[in-house]
């Protein structure tokens, strides 16, 4: 049985921060309430409608997680738990999601399939979790970056909760830079609130230039509609300063 802490979800709605430093943000911001409402509508049919389309990206992300060192895994946007049966038994999974309806289905999946390595499934804001620093070895966000109001805040939060030297992975649809697909995606942007995600989401809205330069960025076959991004979590300046201070004391 999964044990959940007695904690209330963060219900504060946020508006996306304006673009700075040249990175592109979607024009129509999604707040937390819009995301909850969208996934309340999708929960009952999500596996049927999106399960097959997103399967390649999900399997690639889980396979990458399974190859990485470390056992403590945070799955951000766990949804209905489609990925949970595919982690190796050595990985201990904590899943978070903003949607109660999606989480209820994930909990049923864990019970039905007797998945023993899921520690907890929590209703939580991915941009402002309640986890302590360095709580996980790996964080993986599947199809979440184009959903949250502030992608850079999501990235910063994952850097905080993942230990230095650990890994942060994203699998997501990113805006095509040009061509017919890019035009279609920009045209679909007006439906963001109904869809619950941004069709016009550019990778630059998530990754600052320094992270873009060092990330492993791989298209997901067969059509390259999704992209797998892997980033090694570098020690923060605070952590480095603390480590130097501890060595000096020793």
PASENU-352449 format. One line per 3 residues: number of its first residue (from 0); their letters; for each residue x, y, z of C-alpha. Coordinates in steps of 0.001 Angstrom, whole numbers, always signed. Layout:
N
NUM	a	X Y Z ~ ...
This chain:
250
0	xxx	+0 +0 +0 ~ +1216 +3502 -796 ~ +1378 +5817 +2185
3	xxx	+677 +9482 +1588 ~ +1654 +12365 +3876 ~ -1066 +14541 +5391
6	xxx	-477 +17593 +3205 ~ -2673 +19886 +1140 ~ -1929 +20597 -2504
9	xxx	-794 +24017 -3543 ~ -3842 +25628 -5150 ~ -2266 +28950 -6060
12	xxx	-2704 +29837 -9717 ~ +238 +31409 -11477 ~ +592 +33366 -14678
15	xxx	+3573 +32599 -16876 ~ +6527 +34911 -16501 ~ +7287 +37182 -19450
18	xxx	+10033 +36171 -21818 ~ +13454 +37406 -20805 ~ +16874 +36914 -22265
21	xxx	+15417 +35938 -25608 ~ +13754 +32684 -24574 ~ +10350 +32018 -26048
24	xxx	+7285 +31525 -23873 ~ +3834 +30554 -25145 ~ +1569 +33540 -25595
27	xxx	-1410 +32085 -23718 ~ -469 +31175 -20140 ~ -1905 +28159 -18369
30	xxx	-2497 +28474 -14658 ~ -2929 +25619 -12179 ~ -6717 +25764 -12282
33	xxx	-6748 +25548 -16080 ~ -4514 +22473 -15952 ~ -6679 +20795 -13307
36	xxx	-9837 +21488 -15302 ~ -8320 +20175 -18531 ~ -7083 +16934 -16996
39	xxx	-10342 +16418 -15142 ~ -11905 +16263 -18607 ~ -9156 +14033 -20027
42	xxx	-8756 +11606 -17092 ~ -11356 +9077 -18207 ~ -10070 +8800 -21778
45	xxx	-6418 +9781 -21389 ~ -4988 +6275 -21746 ~ -7032 +5615 -24873
48	xxx	-6519 +8985 -26573 ~ -2913 +9757 -25607 ~ -1507 +6463 -24335
51	xxx	-569 +5150 -27757 ~ +671 +8460 -29161 ~ +2939 +9114 -26187
54	xxx	+4080 +5508 -25684 ~ +7343 +5859 -27634 ~ +8450 +8898 -25618
57	xxx	+7415 +7370 -22329 ~ +9225 +4087 -22965 ~ +12379 +5925 -24080
60	xxx	+12349 +8083 -20928 ~ +11840 +5124 -18592 ~ +14533 +3109 -20366
63	xxx	+16927 +6047 -19909 ~ +16037 +6270 -16212 ~ +16582 +2527 -15763
66	xxx	+20115 +2814 -17208 ~ +21137 +5664 -14910 ~ +22763 +5192 -11501
69	xxx	+20721 +5935 -8397 ~ +17529 +4486 -7003 ~ +15440 +7449 -5830
72	xxx	+13290 +8561 -8763 ~ +10808 +11415 -8948 ~ +8310 +11138 -11798
75	xxx	+6784 +14566 -12423 ~ +3364 +14493 -14041 ~ +2812 +10819 -13283
78	xxx	-742 +11119 -14630 ~ -2619 +7815 -14738 ~ +603 +5900 -14057
81	xxx	+1216 +4602 -17572 ~ +4988 +4538 -17014 ~ +4971 +2937 -13565
84	xxx	+5013 -746 -14615 ~ +8112 -220 -16761 ~ +10673 +878 -14152
87	xxx	+13123 -1753 -12956 ~ +12476 -3090 -9464 ~ +15597 -1365 -8143
90	xxx	+14146 +2099 -8781 ~ +12012 +3526 -5976 ~ +9406 +5797 -7560
93	xxx	+7672 +8831 -6133 ~ +5095 +10248 -8518 ~ +3508 +13703 -8367
96	xxx	+702 +15288 -10336 ~ -1567 +18318 -10087 ~ -4687 +16337 -11049
99	xxx	-6576 +14390 -8385 ~ -8522 +12534 -11080 ~ -5353 +11350 -12834
102	xxx	-3716 +10325 -9552 ~ -6733 +8271 -8532 ~ -6308 +6241 -11714
105	xxx	-2575 +5859 -11054 ~ -3306 +4510 -7557 ~ -5755 +2001 -8983
108	xxx	-3096 +911 -11494 ~ -527 +379 -8728 ~ -2971 -1742 -6730
111	xxx	-4246 -3684 -9733 ~ -793 -4442 -11154 ~ +786 -4935 -7713
114	xxx	+3623 -2517 -8469 ~ +5843 -2811 -5395 ~ +8452 -115 -6041
117	xxx	+6142 +2935 -5965 ~ +6752 +4724 -2677 ~ +4113 +7448 -3002
120	xxx	+1763 +9214 -5408 ~ +1238 +12803 -4321 ~ -914 +15716 -5434
123	xxx	+1698 +18441 -5717 ~ +2709 +21493 -7745 ~ +5807 +20581 -9737
126	xxx	+7043 +24180 -9628 ~ +6887 +24309 -5832 ~ +7197 +20851 -4294
129	xxx	+7438 +20099 -589 ~ +10516 +17898 -928 ~ +13786 +18655 +831
132	xxx	+16900 +19555 -1163 ~ +18707 +16578 -2758 ~ +15775 +14196 -2173
135	xxx	+16199 +12277 -5439 ~ +18876 +10820 -7684 ~ +16777 +11254 -10836
138	xxx	+13792 +13367 -11827 ~ +11871 +12649 -15019 ~ +9132 +14909 -16362
141	xxx	+7054 +13309 -19104 ~ +4925 +15664 -21189 ~ +4916 +18241 -18376
144	xxx	+7152 +21102 -19533 ~ +4504 +22413 -21940 ~ +1813 +22222 -19246
147	xxx	+3254 +24149 -16303 ~ +2809 +27952 -16092 ~ +6552 +28640 -15663
150	xxx	+8878 +26052 -17263 ~ +12067 +27703 -15977 ~ +10662 +27532 -12443
153	xxx	+9997 +23823 -12972 ~ +13592 +23316 -14072 ~ +14908 +25229 -11051
156	xxx	+12780 +23154 -8697 ~ +14007 +19889 -10178 ~ +17587 +21083 -9873
159	xxx	+16886 +21751 -6192 ~ +15380 +18350 -5347 ~ +17863 +16261 -7392
162	xxx	+21243 +15610 -5825 ~ +24333 +17126 -7481 ~ +25566 +14692 -10103
165	xxx	+22083 +13256 -10494 ~ +20026 +13518 -13655 ~ +16987 +15453 -14862
168	xxx	+15089 +14152 -17879 ~ +12315 +15672 -19961 ~ +10369 +14005 -22717
171	xxx	+8100 +16464 -24449 ~ +6709 +17831 -27654 ~ +8589 +20968 -28677
174	xxx	+7625 +23527 -31303 ~ +8966 +22819 -34775 ~ +11124 +25828 -35780
177	xxx	+9487 +26225 -39176 ~ +7622 +24410 -41921 ~ +4088 +23091 -42057
180	xxx	+4228 +21429 -38650 ~ +5372 +24645 -36980 ~ +2545 +26599 -38625
183	xxx	-25 +24045 -37455 ~ +1337 +24092 -33910 ~ +1218 +27885 -33738
186	xxx	-2325 +27779 -35072 ~ -3357 +25325 -32361 ~ -2013 +27599 -29598
189	xxx	-5395 +29282 -29129 ~ -6757 +25965 -27863 ~ -4134 +25690 -25090
192	xxx	-6612 +26014 -22233 ~ -8895 +23327 -23666 ~ -6016 +20987 -24469
195	xxx	-4233 +21552 -21160 ~ -854 +21976 -22885 ~ +948 +24345 -25262
198	xxx	+1288 +23159 -28884 ~ +3586 +26160 -29497 ~ +6064 +25312 -26719
201	xxx	+9700 +26019 -27684 ~ +12617 +24260 -26010 ~ +14157 +27673 -25263
204	xxx	+11267 +28348 -22882 ~ +12526 +25496 -20705 ~ +16297 +25457 -21075
207	xxx	+18534 +28519 -20693 ~ +21442 +28684 -23163 ~ +23991 +27175 -20766
210	xxx	+21789 +24128 -20135 ~ +20874 +23832 -23807 ~ +24581 +23642 -24645
213	xxx	+25341 +20767 -22289 ~ +22096 +18761 -22476 ~ +21775 +15529 -24435
216	xxx	+18899 +16172 -26854 ~ +17574 +13202 -28806 ~ +14484 +12929 -31047
219	xxx	+12210 +10018 -30220 ~ +11493 +7633 -33116 ~ +9617 +6879 -35216
222	xxx	+8430 +10350 -36261 ~ +10462 +12613 -33983 ~ +7289 +14250 -32663
225	xxx	+8738 +14077 -29146 ~ +12220 +14817 -27833 ~ +14138 +13314 -24916
228	xxx	+16334 +15789 -23018 ~ +18828 +14579 -20399 ~ +20649 +17004 -18117
231	xxx	+23236 +16235 -15439 ~ +22495 +18268 -12325 ~ +25486 +20426 -11524
234	xxx	+26237 +21416 -7917 ~ +24730 +24781 -7026 ~ +26919 +27621 -5796
237	xxx	+25378 +27198 -2340 ~ +26236 +23498 -2252 ~ +29788 +24167 -3445
240	xxx	+30298 +26861 -811 ~ +28963 +24518 +1887 ~ +31288 +21729 +764
243	xxx	+34323 +24050 +776 ~ +33396 +25307 +4243 ~ +33060 +21747 +5562
246	xxx	+36492 +20806 +4140 ~ +38066 +23877 +5749 ~ +36571 +22984 +9133
249	x	+37827 +19422 +8794
